[in-house]
Each structure stands twice: as C-alpha cells, then as structure tokens.
Amino acid sequence: MNYDTIIVGGGIAGLTAGAYLARAGKEVLLLEKNSICGGLVNTIEHNGFSFDAGLKALEDAGIIKTMLHDLGIELPFYPNPVSIGIEDTIIALTERESIETYKNLLIKYYPESVNEINRLIPIVEKFSKYVDTLYAVENPEFKDLKNDRDFIFTKLLPWLPKFLYTLNSINKLMMPVESYLQKFITNRSLLDMIAQHFFRDMPAFFALGYFSLYLNYFYPAGGTGMLAKVLEDTMRSHGGEIQYNTKITRVYPGIKKIYDETNAEYGYNTLIWASDLKTFYAHLLDNNLDKQTLRALRKKQQEILLSRGGDSVFELFLEVDEPPETFKAITTGHLLYAPSRKGLGDVHKGELETILAQGNSITKEIVMDWLERFLALNTYEISIPVLKDPKMAPSGKTGIVVNFFIAYDIFNVVQQAGWYDEFRERIERGVIEVLSKSIFPMLKEKCKHYFSYTPLSIKNWAGTSEGAITGWSFSNAKPAVSNMLQVNKSVQTPFCDIFQAGQWTYSPSGVPMAILTGKIASRMILNHN
Ligand SMILES: Cc1cc2nc3c(=O)[nH]c(=O)nc-3n(C[C@H](O)[C@H](O)[C@H](O)COP(=O)(O)OP(=O)(O)OC[C@H]3O[C@@H](n4cnc5c(N)ncnc54)[C@H](O)[C@@H]3O)c2cc1C
C-alpha cells in the first residue's frame, strides 16, 4: 500500500492533520493503535454514564472554534463554569470580578497573609490580561489570509503589536510558578493552595494567567470526546482512511516505509508522526540515509531520548446513585478542590523523592503512609459532566470524575514490587474517603461503582512516555519549540518528508497546540507537494 500521506496517531493532532489533508483531496491514511481515535481526548460510556477520560473542558485559545468553523463543523457547546474550593467553602468563577471572591477565599483561610494575597491578586489580573491578549483573535493559521481582507485589516493587524508586546513580556515570566511565587509569598500553605493544581514547574505566566482560561472554558454537547469524533467524521467525509488497531513499530525514512506489529508494510510520500516522539525516535531505522541526515538524526535522537515526559495523573470515575441536584447545590460541574488548607508542602516532592530513592528496598508500609497524607493534602480536579450536559448520566444519577497529579515513577516502582493493584485500590478508596469527609458527605454510601486510570494505564492507552498528559516535563530542558514566533519549526524533523505534530512538538502544550501543530504539518505537506 502506498499513500500520499500517512499519519501515525489518531489523537487530536493526527485527526486535525487528517481532516485538512483529506479536505485538500490528498490520499491520506491514518493509523491508530487503539480501536478508537481521540487519544487523550476521549469520552467513555460505562453503565449509562458518560465520562470524559482525558481533558474535562476546552479552552479555545483562538484555535478550536476557528478550526471548527474553517472545516465547516458545527459542534454545540455548553458553558463550563469553574469553581474553586478549600475545605467547606466553594466559590464559582463566573466573571472577571470573581477574582475578588477568590481573594476573599484566600484571606478567609490565610488571614495572617493578607498582605501577600493583596500582592498576588493584581499579578493574577495582569497575567490574565496577557493571556486574553494572546488569544484575542482567531489564529491566522485557520484563516484564509489571501482573501479575508476584513480579518487582516480589522483584526489581525491591529492586534499584532499588542501580541508582540505581550510575547516579549511573557518571555520574562517563564520561570517556574513556585519559584516566582516564592519571591513574595512566604506562607508555604498559601503558596501550595495557589500552585499545587498546576503542572510541576509550569511557567509562571501560564499558570497565573489560568484565571482567564477558566472563565472561557466550554464543553461540547456529548463530552470533550466529541471534538475528536467530529474531526474523525470530517476526515472520512472527505475520503480520508482510518485504520484502527494498527501499532507502528518500525520507521524506515531511507525507503519511505513503515511497519506495524504484524509486519504489514505501508509506503508514504510524506509522513506525519502525531504521537509520542520518544517512540518515534526509538523506532527509527537508519538504512539508506545520507551522512548529513544521519548526523542530524543522531543529534535529535539523543536530545529526545534523554528527555522526560511531564506530569501524569490518576483518574477516578464514580457512578453515584444520587441526583445531580444534590451536587449542583454544592458546586458547578468543574471544581478545583483542596480538602485541607494545609497544602502538600514537601509531601509530593522531597518526601516522595526520598521514598523513590529506596528503589527495590521500598516497603509497602512507607508508601501507604505517604499516600494517606498525599491524598488528604492534595488538590483535586473534579468534573461532573451531567451538570454541564444533562444527557451525561442516567436519570436521577450522577457520574463524577476526580483527577489529580501523581508521579508516574511511584506506580512503576510499586508495579515492580508486585502490589500495583492493591496500591490502586487503596488510592480509589482513599479518594472516596477524603471527599466523603469533606465536600460530598453522601459519596461513600451512594457511590455504587467506580474504576480508575493510573499513569501506567494512560501510558498504555495513548502510548505517552512516562504517562505524560501534555508532552514534555517543564522541569528539564525541553526538546521542543517554546516560542510562538517559531511555531512552524515545531513540526520539522531531520527528514524533509516526515513531519511531527501534537503535544510533544511544542511546549507548553495541550489540545489547542496539538490542533495547531496538526494543521501546520498538513499545510507544510500541501506546500511540499
Ligand atoms: C486528564 C487530562 C486532563 C487534561 N487537561 C487538559 C486541559 O485542561 N487543557 C488542555 O489543553 N489539554 C489537556 N490535556 C492534554 C491534552 O488532552 C493532550 O495534550 C492532547 O489531547 C494531546 O493530543 P495529541 O494528538 O498530541 O496526542 P495523543 O492524544 O496522545 O494522541 C496520540 C495517538 O497516537 C496513538 N499512538 C501512539 N503510539 C502509536 C503507534 N506506535 N502507532 C499508532 N498509533 C499510536 C495513541 O493511541 C493516540 O491515539 C489533558 C489530558 C488529560 C489526560
């Protein structure tokens, strides 16, 4: 089989590229290792409940709605109001002024730090404005710049100077959010409460500008997985082919062929690798390459293979025999909740590192003791789909997804030690216990069934190194482009006929960047031919 373009990976990046290439009339084949597409954007059905198994809501970033419009896709959305809670106080973020309510929430729990909080709030406002500016216009990648003069003259050109000014400002704010906050917050618990639901070492501007993103979250009818579904349908409707249950295990750039697990061969003119880059560079075979390409490949391979995936999560899916109204009286459908004002302190860092350093001599007792404190002091992202779209649960019942960051390495160690299932069950029961004692007192009694995904299951599902959910770790040098002005470069590889797309190609990443890089890769291929 020989195709104009083959795409490896049916996540949101691969599907975007596939939809655009098929629309342009290319003979395109997408190969996906799972029986369904979507990757980390997926809504699953279980016992009549619909759960978002990956991200819980969408942020537009000038990309998602523009792309849907450009592709002629209609996808109905619901609002996705976000709440923040500490112990028994939950506040909803409904408008800009909610920042004042957030400030009062922090002052309520940390009255001794009122001056520090008063310093923080204007910074959050400033960073949120930066984020507003960055995403103020539709991303030009999805616009017809040759013909849409109205967009160019009334939107793009007036916005450009503000965009460049903002880029310049945020480039000075790339330091990890915790280090940034430490410059003026001395109260460790307060600092944890502000930062512990963000990725480790996330750039300060990105984390503290999230307030703006929370206000703009939206939710596709039928769940976040619908975004993948409509792209998949669009690709097919334009004649693109999708082949499931096909895992690519070997890539021969020198002869323009790839092979799957069963040894089936696929020939391409151009290839887009839209999944994990460590896998790609580990699977490359260098037969028939010229010396220059080989040198560039070795350099890239070393950079990529020595880097680490970023944060991973544990996801708990709860099927609760309690009507949505009970939960609606407590929170909106998307909540960031800390059951204790104390914060994690050193529990998820130094303490965990000490435990992991014990390697094979690690004991169950030590890990379980650590786990109890970790669960009691953590922040949880809680999503209740039925509060956003009433069709997401059986009548009179409520499905809840609880997720939180947890180190991939601890699951690896525990699996090797032979008590992975026990550890996983302890986490499931521990989270239900913590939430029953705090925000959802009825949970323990009314939760009739539950199941979970660990960083290891997420790794197996999406083939993502270290179970990472948004690409490279922020803690080390990243082998990816991090500058919006160089975003075109993010899709390039050492080979002129192979492009890369998705969360591993740009940092910081997520769904909007996966879509953008998928689109750019498709444009480069269309220009290439
Ligand atoms: C719990 C959770 C919360 C999140 N929250 C947010 C959020 O709030 N905002 C945000 O922007 N992002 C969020 N994300 C991240 C976002 O979902 C991802 O960054 C994005 O979906 C990545 O898309 P992708 O196409 O690059 O990769 P993936 O979704 O990883 O897709 C890769 C695809 O390739 C397939 N594949 C892998 N290896 C092979 C192979 N060898 N052969 C064939 N196929 C292969 C996989 O099965 C998968 O379908 C979240 C993710 C999770 C899990």
The ligand as an ORCA input file, in Angstrom:
! r2SCAN-3c Opt
* xyz 0 1
  C      -6.756     14.132     32.479
  C      -6.293     15.052     31.415
  C      -6.559     16.401     31.503
  C      -6.130     17.276     30.502
  N      -6.465     18.589     30.595
  C      -6.151     19.425     29.590
  C      -6.601     20.767     29.590
  O      -7.296     21.208     30.515
  N      -6.245     21.570     28.553
  C      -5.507     21.101     27.506
  O      -5.250     21.848     26.559
  N      -5.045     19.832     27.492
  C      -5.356     18.990     28.494
  N      -4.931     17.697     28.468
  C      -3.928     17.307     27.461
  C      -4.484     17.044     26.073
  O      -5.565     16.166     26.148
  C      -3.361     16.475     25.223
  O      -2.233     17.318     25.258
  C      -3.771     16.323     23.754
  O      -5.001     15.653     23.654
  C      -2.669     15.585     23.004
  O      -3.100     15.267     21.707
  P      -2.111     14.549     20.697
  O      -2.891     14.270     19.465
  O      -0.868     15.331     20.593
  O      -1.673     13.177     21.388
  P      -2.468     11.931     21.965
  O      -3.806     12.309     22.464
  O      -1.537     11.265     22.914
  O      -2.693     11.013     20.692
  C      -1.716     10.145     20.204
  C      -2.420      8.992     19.498
  O      -1.460      8.177     18.886
  C      -1.750      6.810     19.131
  N      -0.484      6.089     19.064
  C       0.545      6.140     19.954
  N       1.579      5.391     19.537
  C       1.186      4.848     18.342
  C       1.818      3.955     17.412
  N       3.068      3.475     17.628
  N       1.130      3.595     16.312
  C      -0.141      4.060     16.074
  N      -0.778      4.893     16.936
  C      -0.123      5.288     18.047
  C      -2.389      6.815     20.502
  O      -3.177      5.673     20.740
  C      -3.203      8.111     20.449
  O      -4.498      7.898     19.948
  C      -5.357     16.784     29.426
  C      -5.083     15.425     29.335
  C      -5.544     14.556     30.305
  C      -5.266     13.086     30.161
*
